[in-house]
Amino acid sequence: MKILNVLVRIETLKTVKRRAFWVAVGVFAAINTSVAVDNVRTARRFPDFSHALPESWPRVLSGLTSPAGFFIAVLIILLVAPEFSWRTGRQNVIDGLSKERLYAGKVMLLAGLVALFVATVLLIGIGGILFSPSEGGPEIIRSTDFSYLAGLTLNLLFFGSAGLMLATLIRSAGPAMGVLFLYFLVEGAIVGLIERAGETATRITEYFPVNISDDLGDDLALYPEVLASVNADRAERGLAPLEFLDVEVLVAAVLAYSTIFLLISFLSMRRRDL
């Protein structure tokens, strides 16, 4: 327990002293505040627009979709990668930390950022609900809302672990962020090429990291009744229904990818000179 307190203190001191942390969190909070204010204003102007719980949970939690994941990944890169050029990680080891404990501190940093982003979205989103004139239902939160929140939280872990992997492998913030964004472009191009090969090949692309993450972050995958309504509307227009992998498969895949990313970053931290 003592070493955990030491690691938390070390990572906290490093993080709060970084301007990048405050800028990223401030921008993220400002974006979510703007969305919340807009929802409240719309609810006041248009009575048919309901902004109350539990119906509005998907709208509240939308702040944790892909843009939040990019914030996490970029912030992790900005906080971790410079430590190799600044030699702060090396100094921590010289001062008595093992590489394993140093890496454990980075994982704790990742977990802390995920918790901070989730708390920020919930506080701002629920705060907006309190100022909305719409009336809510008998429940405050449903089981599907919990599932959606859990899925979005896992998505943040997915992006954050990818950022940590790139930070420890490349060890320079600029190139690491470049590789992060380039990967998403490359995967999209590869998916486009594979889809031309037929339906069987297209099914393989459903398990690609970005597609798995996008599906888990899509509220239609977690709200069956909403998906059924959307597909009924699509059927009336002669469109094919939307389909998603089972939620259990999506969760298992995201956890598997996150574990692989964290393992690679751990091996890089342990085997290479700091």
Secondary structure, DSSP 8 states (H G I E B T S, - for coil): -HHHHHHHHHHHHHHHT-HHHHHHHHHHHHHHHHHHHHHHHHHHH-TTS---TTTTHHHHHGGGSHHHHHHHHHHHHHHHTHHHHHTHHHHHHHTT--HHHHHHHHHHHHHHHHHHHHHHHHHHHHHHHHT------S-S--HHHHHHHHHHHHHHHHHHHHHHHHHHHH--HHHHHHHHHHHHHHHHHHHHHHHTT-HHHHHHHTTSHHHHHHHHT-HHHH-HHHHHHHHHHHHHTT--------HHHHHHHHHHHHHHHHHHHHHHHHHS--
